[in-house]
Amino acid sequence: MRVSPSPSRAASFGFAFRGLKALLAAEPNARLHLLATVAALALGAALRLTPLEWCAVAAAIAMVWTAEALNTAIETICDLVHPEQHPLVARAKDVAAAGVLCAAIGAAVIGGLVFGSRLLR
């Protein structure tokens, strides 16, 4: 059995950036996440967050983007495998969307904890 060589590291990054471009082009929620990311980074810079606060904000941002990308991948595969409506496909999509919701709620809590006290001062 012959295994094809894996793509180069540069090609792997290219595939990942192509996926990010596709995510932003196809998913309105991803564009909202982009706006929220830019706003959080700008607010963090304006408030001069500590390194630990930046870690929390960066983790929250990464968590939401990861969940959104996985949700989109799951929905895309579901649509390919079973284009017609099916209760199990609907459940898979709903659970994937719930993952994004959980990540977004977690990010909002982190944002509230990091930014809230500073903004109230």
N, C-alpha and C positions, 0 to 999 in steps of 0.2 A: 504494500500500500504506500503510495507516494503522497506526502503531505506538501501542499504548496507553501512556499515561504511566507512568513508573516510580513505585513507591510513595514516599511521603515518607520522609525520614530517620527520623522518629519511628516510622512504620509498620514500616520495616525493622528497627529495634531491637526492636519488638514481636514481629515474626516470629522473630527470633533468640532472644528470651527464651521464646517459645512452644516453640521447638525444644529449648531447654535443659530446660524443664519436661517435655517429652515424653521426652527422653533419660533424665532421672532417674526418671520414672514407669515406663518400659518396660524399662530395662536395669539388672539387678542389679549388673553390673560398674561402671556409672556411679555407683551409690551407694557402692560400695567406693572408687572414685576420690575421691568427695566426702569420705569419712572420712579418706582418706590426705591430701587437700588440707588439711583442717582440722588434722590432726595435724602436718603439716609447717609450717603457718603458726604454730601454737601453739608448737611446739618452736623454730622460728626466733626467735619473739619472746622466749621464755624464755632462749635462748642469746645473744640480742642480736647477731644476724648483722650483718656489715658490709654496706654497700650492694652490693658486688660479689657477696657470698654470696647476698644476696636476689635479685640478678639471675639467678644460676644456678638457685636454687630456683624462682623465678617462671617461667623458661624451661622447666624440667622439668615443672612443673605444666601449663603451657599446651600443651606437646608431648603429654602424655598425654591431656588433654581433647580436643585437636584430633583425635588419632588415634582416640579412642573415638567421637567424633561422626561422623567420616568412615566409620568401620567400620559404625556403625549405619545411616547413610544408604545405604551400598553394600548392606548386607544387606536393607534395606527395599525398595530398588529391585529387587534380584534377586528377592525374593519376589513383587513385583508383576508383573514381566515374565515370570517363569517359576516359578509356584507349585509345580510338580512337581519332584521331584529330577532334577537334571541335572549331569553331571560338570563342565561349565564354570561353572555357578552355584556348585557346591561349591568349585571352585578359586578363584573370585573371593572368596567368603566367607572361605576359608582364608587367602588372601593379605591380605585386609583385617584379619583377626584377627592375622596375623603382624605387621602394622604396629603394632597396639596393643601386642603383646608387645615389639617392639623399643623402642617409646617407653617402656614401663614399665621395661624393663631399663636403658635410658639414664637414666631418672629415678632408679632405685635406685642406680646408680653415682654420679650427681651427689649424691644424698642421702648416700651413704656418704662421699664426699669432703668435703662441706660439714659434715655433722653428726658423722661418725665421729671425727675428731681432737678435736673439742670434747667429745664424750661420754667419750672415753677419758682425758681430763685429770682 
